[in-house]
Amino acid sequence: MGNRVPIPNGYQLPSYGKGYIHEFPSLVYDPGKAKELLVDAGYKGEQITYRLLNNYYPNQVSGAQTMIEMWRAVGLNVKIQMMENFAQVQRQPVRAIFDTSNTALFLDHLGHPWREFGPSGTLPRSIEVWRNEEYFALGAKLLDTVQSEQRRPIIRRMLEIINEVVPPCVILHVSGQFYGKRRDVPWLPGLTLDLNFGPFNRALIRT
């Protein structure tokens, strides 16, 4: 994306404001550690299915092919299975790797990963492939917590759970949203996907 999007450090975005944990670590490229984890897990080379759509997302297939080779280099035996739609991808039982995305409807942990991994989210409820009771309890507490200094340790622990303890996913990248307009149009895009053309989003730029 030409350095136009942030490199994710956990399931969060810098636009979260006071709810963003700046010092939370990013994923690292460590093939040696990956091999150690596979040994610890008792993995014996069993084939892992990767259910894949044909470029529903930009560069989806080429990205998957690249990851296949990276996984093979550390000892994972992953095979792509092309699917036609998300119903096929999420057909139960879902014993496979698959791609998904999660839009931040509002800029907070509750408006982003919680919608996906909370008890009513896609993974725990719709396709029943992940759940963590500590994460659920922390999210319920976060719903009732307003002060940022009280929310931050809750968010940090929730990030630790889905990043290190019981990861429901691996974050591949942040999606970039790019807009074009005439120079004399006094409008700026917001930080979420809604297009605000209302009276409060005018005269924000100088031509």
C-alpha positions as CSV (number, residue, x, y, z in Angstrom):
1,M,0.0,0.0,0.0
2,G,3.0,2.3,-0.4
3,N,3.3,2.9,3.4
4,R,-0.2,4.4,3.5
5,V,-1.5,1.9,6.1
6,P,-0.1,1.0,9.5
7,I,1.6,-2.3,10.3
8,P,-0.7,-3.9,12.8
9,N,0.5,-4.4,16.4
10,G,-2.3,-6.7,17.6
11,Y,-6.0,-6.6,16.6
12,Q,-6.2,-2.8,16.9
13,L,-5.8,0.4,14.9
14,P,-4.1,3.7,15.8
15,S,-7.4,5.5,15.2
16,Y,-8.7,4.0,18.4
17,G,-7.4,7.1,20.2
18,K,-7.0,6.5,24.0
19,G,-8.0,2.9,23.5
20,Y,-5.0,2.2,21.3
21,I,-2.1,0.4,23.1
22,H,0.9,1.9,21.3
23,E,3.5,-0.3,23.0
24,F,1.7,-3.6,22.2
25,P,4.1,-5.8,20.2
26,S,3.7,-6.5,16.5
27,L,4.0,-10.1,15.1
28,V,7.6,-11.0,14.3
29,Y,9.1,-13.0,11.5
30,D,10.8,-15.9,13.3
31,P,11.0,-19.2,11.4
32,G,13.1,-20.8,14.1
33,K,10.5,-20.1,16.8
34,A,7.8,-21.4,14.4
35,K,9.6,-24.7,14.1
36,E,9.9,-24.9,17.9
37,L,6.2,-24.3,18.3
38,L,5.3,-27.0,15.8
39,V,7.5,-29.5,17.8
40,D,5.9,-28.5,21.0
41,A,2.4,-28.9,19.5
42,G,3.3,-32.5,18.3
43,Y,2.6,-31.7,14.7
44,K,3.6,-34.6,12.4
45,G,3.1,-33.2,9.0
46,E,-0.6,-33.8,8.7
47,Q,-2.2,-32.0,5.7
48,I,-4.0,-28.7,6.6
49,T,-6.7,-27.4,4.2
50,Y,-6.7,-23.8,3.2
51,R,-10.2,-22.9,1.9
52,L,-9.6,-20.0,-0.5
53,L,-11.8,-17.7,-2.7
54,N,-10.5,-16.5,-6.1
55,N,-9.3,-13.0,-5.3
56,Y,-12.4,-11.8,-3.4
57,Y,-9.8,-9.6,-1.6
58,P,-7.0,-7.9,-3.6
59,N,-4.1,-10.2,-4.1
60,Q,-5.8,-13.0,-2.1
61,V,-4.6,-15.9,-4.2
62,S,-1.0,-14.6,-4.7
63,G,-0.8,-13.8,-1.0
64,A,-2.0,-17.3,-0.1
65,Q,0.5,-18.9,-2.4
66,T,3.3,-16.9,-0.8
67,M,2.1,-18.0,2.7
68,I,2.0,-21.6,1.6
69,E,5.7,-21.5,0.7
70,M,6.5,-19.7,4.0
71,W,4.6,-22.4,6.0
72,R,6.3,-25.2,4.0
73,A,9.7,-23.7,4.9
74,V,9.0,-24.2,8.6
75,G,7.4,-27.7,8.2
76,L,3.6,-27.0,7.7
77,N,1.9,-29.1,5.1
78,V,-0.9,-26.8,3.8
79,K,-2.9,-27.4,0.6
80,I,-5.2,-24.8,-1.1
81,Q,-8.8,-25.8,-1.8
82,M,-10.5,-23.3,-4.0
83,M,-14.1,-22.4,-3.0
84,E,-16.8,-20.4,-4.9
85,N,-18.4,-18.5,-2.0
86,F,-18.3,-17.9,1.7
87,A,-21.0,-20.5,2.4
88,Q,-18.6,-23.1,1.1
89,V,-15.6,-21.6,3.0
90,Q,-17.6,-21.7,6.3
91,R,-19.3,-25.0,5.7
92,Q,-19.2,-26.9,9.0
93,P,-17.2,-28.5,10.3
94,V,-14.7,-25.8,9.6
95,R,-11.4,-27.7,10.0
96,A,-9.5,-25.5,7.7
97,I,-7.6,-22.2,7.3
98,F,-9.8,-19.5,5.7
99,D,-9.7,-15.8,5.0
100,T,-12.0,-13.2,6.5
101,S,-12.2,-9.5,7.2
102,N,-13.5,-7.3,10.0
103,T,-14.6,-3.7,9.6
104,A,-14.2,-1.3,12.5
105,L,-17.8,0.0,12.7
106,F,-16.6,2.4,15.4
107,L,-13.1,3.1,16.6
108,D,-12.8,1.0,19.7
109,H,-12.0,-2.7,20.6
110,L,-15.8,-3.2,21.1
111,G,-16.5,-1.9,17.6
112,H,-13.9,-4.2,15.9
113,P,-12.5,-7.5,17.3
114,W,-15.2,-7.9,19.9
115,R,-17.8,-8.0,17.1
116,E,-15.9,-10.9,15.6
117,F,-14.7,-12.8,18.7
118,G,-17.3,-11.9,21.4
119,P,-19.9,-14.5,22.4
120,S,-22.3,-13.3,19.7
121,G,-19.5,-12.9,17.1
122,T,-18.8,-14.9,13.9
123,L,-16.3,-17.3,15.2
124,P,-17.9,-18.3,18.5
125,R,-21.5,-18.3,17.4
126,S,-21.9,-18.5,13.6
127,I,-19.3,-21.1,12.8
128,E,-18.4,-22.3,16.3
129,V,-14.6,-22.5,15.8
130,W,-13.3,-20.5,18.8
131,R,-14.3,-19.3,22.2
132,N,-12.5,-18.1,25.4
133,E,-14.4,-17.5,28.6
134,E,-11.8,-15.0,29.9
135,Y,-12.1,-12.9,26.8
136,F,-15.9,-13.0,27.0
137,A,-15.8,-11.8,30.7
138,L,-13.3,-9.0,29.9
139,G,-15.5,-7.8,27.0
140,A,-18.5,-7.7,29.2
141,K,-16.6,-5.7,31.7
142,L,-15.3,-3.3,29.0
143,L,-18.9,-2.7,27.9
144,D,-19.6,-1.1,31.3
145,T,-16.2,0.7,31.7
146,V,-16.0,4.4,30.5
147,Q,-12.8,5.9,31.9
148,S,-9.8,5.3,29.5
149,E,-7.3,4.6,32.3
150,Q,-9.6,1.7,33.5
151,R,-10.3,0.5,30.0
152,R,-6.7,0.2,28.8
153,P,-5.6,-2.7,31.0
154,I,-8.8,-4.6,30.1
155,I,-8.1,-4.0,26.4
156,R,-4.5,-5.0,26.8
157,R,-5.4,-8.4,28.3
158,M,-8.0,-8.9,25.6
159,L,-5.4,-8.3,23.0
160,E,-3.0,-10.7,24.7
161,I,-5.6,-13.5,24.6
162,I,-6.3,-13.2,20.9
163,N,-2.7,-12.5,20.0
164,E,-0.8,-15.0,22.2
165,V,-2.9,-17.2,24.5
166,V,-5.6,-18.6,22.2
167,P,-5.3,-16.8,18.8
168,P,-8.4,-17.1,16.7
169,C,-6.7,-15.7,13.7
170,V,-3.5,-14.3,12.2
171,I,-3.7,-10.7,11.1
172,L,-2.4,-10.5,7.6
173,H,-2.7,-6.7,6.9
174,V,-4.8,-3.6,7.3
175,S,-7.0,-2.7,4.4
176,G,-6.4,0.6,2.7
177,Q,-9.3,2.8,1.7
178,F,-8.5,5.4,-1.0
179,Y,-10.7,8.2,-2.4
180,G,-10.5,10.6,-5.3
181,K,-12.2,14.0,-5.5
182,R,-11.8,17.4,-7.1
183,R,-9.5,19.9,-5.4
184,D,-12.3,22.4,-4.9
185,V,-14.6,20.0,-3.0
186,P,-14.2,20.7,0.7
187,W,-14.5,17.2,2.1
188,L,-12.2,14.8,3.9
189,P,-12.8,11.0,4.3
190,G,-13.3,9.8,7.8
191,L,-11.5,7.0,9.7
192,T,-14.4,4.5,9.1
193,L,-16.0,3.3,5.9
194,D,-19.1,5.5,6.1
195,L,-19.1,8.5,3.7
196,N,-20.0,11.5,5.7
197,F,-21.2,14.3,3.4
198,G,-23.0,16.1,6.1
199,P,-22.7,19.8,7.1
200,F,-20.0,19.0,9.8
201,N,-17.6,17.6,7.2
202,R,-17.2,20.7,5.1
203,A,-14.5,23.4,4.7
204,L,-12.0,21.1,6.2
205,I,-9.3,21.6,3.6
206,R,-7.9,24.6,1.8
207,T,-7.4,24.7,-2.0
